Amino acid sequence: METINKEKTFDAVKMMREIRDKISAETQGMTFEEFKAYIKQQLTDKKAKLVGQ
């Protein structure tokens, strides 16, 4: 059986790590209450909804 190697055009793991690192840098040193306010603001700015809502 021959393996087919395809060039990736999108790397989801790389993107997730970049997003996680960006959020970590922005929220470093925040209290839990500040972090909740940050998340709420991000959802409002992007007009996003929490999963299940």
C-alpha positions as CSV (number, residue, x, y, z in Angstrom):
1,M,0.0,0.0,0.0
2,E,1.4,3.4,-1.0
3,T,1.1,6.4,1.3
4,I,-0.1,9.6,-0.3
5,N,1.7,12.8,1.0
6,K,-0.3,16.0,0.5
7,E,1.0,19.5,1.2
8,K,-1.1,21.1,3.9
9,T,-2.7,24.4,3.0
10,F,-4.1,24.9,6.5
11,D,-2.5,23.8,9.8
12,A,-5.3,23.8,12.5
13,V,-2.9,22.9,15.3
14,K,-0.5,25.7,14.5
15,M,-3.4,28.2,14.3
16,M,-4.8,27.0,17.7
17,R,-1.4,27.3,19.3
18,E,-1.0,30.9,18.0
19,I,-4.5,31.9,19.2
20,R,-3.8,30.3,22.7
21,D,-0.5,32.1,23.0
22,K,-2.0,35.4,22.0
23,I,-4.8,35.1,24.6
24,S,-2.3,33.9,27.2
25,A,-0.1,37.0,26.6
26,E,-3.1,39.4,26.7
27,T,-4.6,37.9,29.9
28,Q,-1.4,37.2,31.9
29,G,-1.7,38.5,35.4
30,M,-5.5,39.0,35.3
31,T,-7.7,38.0,38.1
32,F,-10.5,35.6,37.4
33,E,-13.0,38.4,37.4
34,E,-10.9,40.4,34.9
35,F,-10.5,37.3,32.8
36,K,-14.3,36.8,32.7
37,A,-14.7,40.5,31.7
38,Y,-12.1,40.1,28.9
39,I,-13.9,37.0,27.5
40,K,-17.3,38.8,27.6
41,Q,-15.8,41.9,25.8
42,Q,-14.2,39.7,23.2
43,L,-17.5,38.0,22.5
44,T,-19.3,41.3,22.3
45,D,-16.7,42.8,20.0
46,K,-16.9,39.9,17.6
47,K,-20.7,39.5,18.0
48,A,-20.1,35.8,18.8
49,K,-22.2,33.6,21.0
50,L,-21.2,31.1,23.6
51,V,-21.6,27.5,22.5
52,G,-25.2,26.4,23.2
53,Q,-26.7,29.8,23.1
